[in-house]
Amino acid sequence: MSIELPTLDASVFEPPPEAVDFYVESLKLLKEAGYPFLLSGTYALSCYTGITRPTKDLDVFCKPSDAPKILNFFRESAYNISIEDDRWIGKVWKDDNFFDVIYNISTASIPITDDWFAEHYEVEVYGTKVRITPPTEFILSKLFLQDRYRYDGADVAHVILKKREEIDWRKLLNAMELYWEVLLMQVLNFRFIYPTEREAIPHWLLDELMERLAAQAHMPPARMRICRGRLLSPRDYVVDIAEWGFADVVGAGIDEKHERHT
């Protein structure tokens, strides 16, 4: 599927005036580099819902294997680069302006793969035609952002409302196989927000998630007390790991020992 969307008027995003030339040149160079990438964030949200809000940067998604190539391309083009967190993000800089190179969902270890490029949504912005994150993957990129200072549930609900027919629900469920409860949270969130639009969520999906919930209810408690909250907000659940004795999503918490548990 290939969909060309109306040209975006970048001025509605109120970019810093000194950043506009940087964005224009950066997108041209990204196309010139030849590595597949997707423009996401506020720009994709606007394409799908018409919602606009000020933004100070560009979110560029690419595969983990392509991120070093993109960063090196810009380094060789006299830009500065940095690796903010090797697990998921790098940045390209010129003076005080930058864009993000994102190759993994930061907390959940869901990498950008070829599957993210299966559908083709294209828009012109800052004078360059670029591909944007498809609706299914856009939702996937937002599901885990549930921080005290940033909650993207409204973006998820709005895209479901406006793009329900273009969401690949089976693909989304497969991607969330290990984290299906997080998907269920957003499904219930949508149903609560839009009680007259509940049909936007396929019946089979809700049935499947509720069947999993019912089956899980009969499971005994795990022997290890785990807090998965840091998948949603790394900062808000530190106390659970540091003081309350819960294991983190990896390992057994701060009291990790090299002892065999019998």
ZAVOFI-334872 format. One record per residue: residue in three letters; x, y, z of N, C-alpha, C in turn. Coordinates in steps of 0.1 Angstrom, whole numbers, plus 5000, padded with zeros to 4 digits. Example, Ala and Ser with C-alpha at 12.3 -4.5 7.8 and 13.67 -1.06 7.14 Angstrom:
BEGIN
Ala513249435078512349555078513249675078;Ser512849785071513749895071512950005079;
END
This chain:
BEGIN
Met500849885000500050005000500950125000;Ser500650224991501350344991500350464991;Ile500550555001499550665002500450795003;Glu500050884994500651014994499751115001;Leu500251175011499451265020499651415016;Pro498751505019498851645015500151705022;Thr500651795015501851865020501651925033;Leu502651905042502551965056503052115055;Asp502352205061502852335063503652335076;Ala504952335075505752325087505652435097;Ser505152555092505052665101504052645113;Val503152545111502152525121502752455133;Phe503952395131504652335142505552425150;Glu505452555146506252655153507652625155;Pro508452575145509852545148510652665151;Pro511652655159512452775162512952835148;Pro512852965146513253015133514652975129;Glu515652965138516952935135517152785132;Ala516052705134516152565131515652525118;Val514852615111514152575099515152535088;Asp516152615086517152575076517852445079;Phe518052415092518652295096517752175093;Tyr516452185095515552085092515452065076;Val515452175069515352165054516552085049;Glu517752125054518952055049519051915054;Ser518651895066518751755072517951655064;Leu516651695061515851595054516351575040;Lys516851675033517451655020518651555021;Leu519451575031520651485033520251345037;Leu519151335045518651195048518251125035;Lys517551195026517151135014518451095005;Glu519351185005520551164998521351045003;Ala521351025016522150915022521650785017;Gly520350775014519850645008519450535018;Tyr519550565031519150465040517650485044;Pro516850375045515450395048515250455062;Phe514350555062513950615075512550665074;Leu512050685086510650735088510650855096;Leu509850955092509651075101508451045110;Ser508651065123507551025132507151145141;Gly506751115153506451215163505251305158;Thr505351435161504351535159503951545145;Tyr504951525136504651535121503751425117;Ala503951305121503151195117501751205124;Leu501751245136500451265143499551365135;Ser500151475130499451575123498851515110;Cys499651435103499251375091497951295093;Tyr497951225104496851125106495651185113;Thr495851295121494751345129494451495126;Gly495351565120495251715119495651785131;Ile496051715142496451785154497851845152;Thr498051965156499352035155499752085168;Arg501052085171501552145183502952185181;Pro503452275189504852315187505852195189;Thr506952195182507952085184509252145181;Lys510252095188511652155187512652075180;Asp512151955175513151865168512351775158;Leu513151685152512551585143512851445149;Asp511851365149512051225153512251135140;Val513451085138513751005126513950865131;Phe513050765125513150625129513950555118;Cys514850465122515550375113515850245119;Lys516350145112516750015117518050035125;Pro518249955136519449965143520749945135;Ser520649865125521849845116522149965108;Asp521150055105521350175097521650295105;Ala521350295118521650415126523050455126;Pro524050365127525450415126525850465112;Lys525250415102525450455089524950595087;Ile523750625092523150755090523950855098;Leu524350815111525150915119526450935113;Asn527150835107528450855101528350945088;Phe527250925081526951005069526951155073;Phe526251185083526151325088527551375094;Arg528151285101529551325106530451365094;Glu530451285084531251315072530751435064;Ser529551475067529051595061529151725070;Ala530051705080530451825088529451855099;Tyr528551755102527651775114528251705126;Asn527851745138528251675150527251565153;Ile527651465159526751355162527051315177;Ser526051255183526251205197525351075198;Ile525750985207524950875211524450905225;Glu523150935226522550965238522450845247;Asp522050735241521850605248521950495237;Asp522950415239523250315228522150215227;Arg521250215236520150115236519050165226;Trp519050295223517850335214518050465206;Ile518950555209518850685203520250755201;Gly520450815190521550905187520951035182;Lys521851135181521451265177522451325166;Val521851405157522651485148522551625151;Trp523651695152523651835156524351935146;Lys523752055146524552165140524252285149;Asp525252335156525052435166524152385177;Asp523052455179522152415190520952335184;Asn520952315171519852245165520152095164;Phe519152005164519451865164518151795159;Phe518351665154517251575152517651445158;Asp516651365162516851235169516951125159;Val517851035160517950905152517550795162;Ile516350745160515750645170515650515163;Tyr516150405169516150275163515550165172;Asn515050205183514450105193513450185202;Ile512350115206511450175216512250165229;Ser512450285235513450305245513450205256;Thr512250175262512250095274511949945271;Ala511249925260510649785258511549695249;Ser512549745244513449675234512549615223;Ile511849705216511149675204511849745193;Pro512749685185513549765175512749795163;Ile513149895156512549925143513149825133;Thr512249755126512649645117512149675103;Asp512449585093511849605080510349605080;Asp509749545090508249545090507649685091;Trp508449775097507949915099507849985085;Phe508549935075508649995062507749925052;Ala506849825057506049755048504949835041;Glu504449935048503450025043504050155040;His503650225030504250345024503350465026;Tyr503650545035502950675037503950785035;Glu503650875025504650975022504051115022;Val504851215027504351355028505551445025;Glu505151565020506251665018506251755029;Val507351775035507551875046508951935045;Tyr509052055048510352135047510952115033;Gly510052095023510552095009510951955004;Thr510851855012511351725008510251625011;Lys510051525001509051425003509751315012;Val509051275023509651175032508551075035;Arg508950955039508050855045507850885059;Ile506550865064506250875078505850745084;Thr505950735097505650615104504150575101;Pro503950455096502550405094501750405107;Pro500450415106499550425118499850305128;Thr499950185123500150075133501450095141;Glu502550125134503850145140503850275148;Phe503150375144503050495152502450465166;Ile501350385166500750345179501750265187;Leu502450175181503450095188504550185194;Ser504950285187505950375192505550455204;Lys504150465207503650545217503150475230;Leu502950345228502250265239502950265252;Phe504250285252505050275265505350405271;Leu504950515265505250645270504150685280;Gln504350655292503450675303504150735315;Asp504850835313505650905323504951015331;Arg505351045343504751155350504751285342;Tyr505751305334505951425326505551415312;Arg505251295307504851275293504051145292;Tyr502851165288501851055286501351075272;Asp501550965264501150975250499850895247;Gly499050865257497850785255496850865246;Ala496850995247495951075239496251055224;Asp497551055221497951035207497550895202;Val497650795210497150665206495650665204;Ala494950725213493450725211493050805199;His493750915196493350995184493650925171;Val494750855171495050785158494150665156;Ile493850595167492850485166491550545160;Leu491050655166489850715162489850755147;Lys490950805142490950865129491450755118;Lys492250655122492850565113492450425116;Arg491350395122490950265126491050165115;Glu490650205102490650115091491950085086;Glu492950165089494350145084495250075094;Ile494750045106495649985116495649835114;Asp496749775114496949625112496949575127;Trp495749535131495649495145496349365149;Arg496349275139497149145142498649175143;Lys499149265134500549295135500849365148;Leu499949455153500149525165500149425177;Leu499149325177499049225187500349145187;Asn500849105176502049025175503249095181;Ala503349225178504449305183504349315198;Met503149315203502949325218502749195225;Glu503149085219502948955224503348945239;Leu504548995242505048985256504349095265;Tyr503849195259503349315266501849335263;Trp501149225261499749245257498849325267;Glu499249325279498449395289498549545287;Val499749595281499849735278498949765267;Leu498749675257497849705246496449705251;Leu496149605261494749605266494449735274;Met495449795281495249925287494750025278;Gln495450035266495050135256493750105250;Val493449985248492149945242491049985252;Leu491149955265490150005274490150155276;Asn491250215275491350365275490550425264;Phe490750365252489950415240488450395242;Arg488050275247486650255249486050345259;Phe486850385270486350475280486150615274;Ile487250655266487250795261486150815251;Tyr485950715242484950725231483850615232;Pro482950625242481950515243481150485231;Thr480950585222480150565210480950515199;Glu482250505201483150455190483850325193;Arg483250245202483850125206484050025195;Glu483250035184483349945173484649965165;Ala485450075169486750095162487749985166;Ile487549925178488349815182487749685177;Pro488449605170487849475165487349385176;His486249325175485749235185486649125188;Trp487249065178488148955180489348995189;Leu489849115187491049165195490649175210;Leu489549235213489049245227488849115233;Asp488249025225487948885230489248815233;Glu490248825224491548765226492248815239;Leu492248945240492949005252492148975265;Met490848965265490148935277490348785280;Glu490448695270490748555272492048535279;Arg493048615274494348605280494248655295;Leu493548755298493348805311492748705320;Ala491648635315491048535323491948415326;Ala492748375316493648265318494748305328;Gln495148425327496248475337495748475351;Ala494448505353493848515366494048395374;His494148275367494248145374495748105377;Met496648195373498048155375498448195389;Pro499348105395499848145409500748265408;Pro500948335419501948445418503348395415;Ala504048475408505448435404506348435417;Arg507348355417508148345429509048475431;Met509348545420510148665421509148785420;Arg509248875429508448995429509049095419;Ile508349125408508849205397508049325396;Cys508749435393508049565389508449595375;Arg507449595366507649635352507349775349;Gly507149855360506749995358507750075350;Arg509050035351510050115344510050105329;Leu509250005324509049995310508150115305;Leu507350165315506450275312507050415316;Ser507750415327508350535332509650495340;Pro510850505334512050465341512250545354;Arg511750665355512050745367511050725378;Asp509850705374508750695384508750565393;Tyr509450465388509450335395510750295401;Val511650395402512950365407512850315422;Val511950385429511750355443511350205445;Asp510650145436510250005437511349915437;Ile512349955429513549865428514549895439;Ala514750025441515850065451515450045465;Glu514150055469513750055483512749955486;Trp511849915477510749825481510949685478;Gly512149645472512449505471511949435458;Phe511449515449511049455436512249435427;Ala512149325419513149305408512849395397;Asp513849445389513549515377513149425366;Val512949485354512549395343513649305339;Val514949325342516049235340516649215354;Gly516949085357517649055369516749055381;Ala517449055393516649045405516749175414;Gly517049285407517049405414518449435421;Ile518549525430519849575435520449465444;Asp519649365448520249265457520649135448;Glu520849155436521249045427522448975433;Lys522348835434523448755439523748645430;His524948595430525348475422525148355430;Glu523948335434523648215442522548135435;Arg522648005435521647915429520447915439;His519247945433518047945441517447805441;Thr517247745452516647615453515247615460;
END
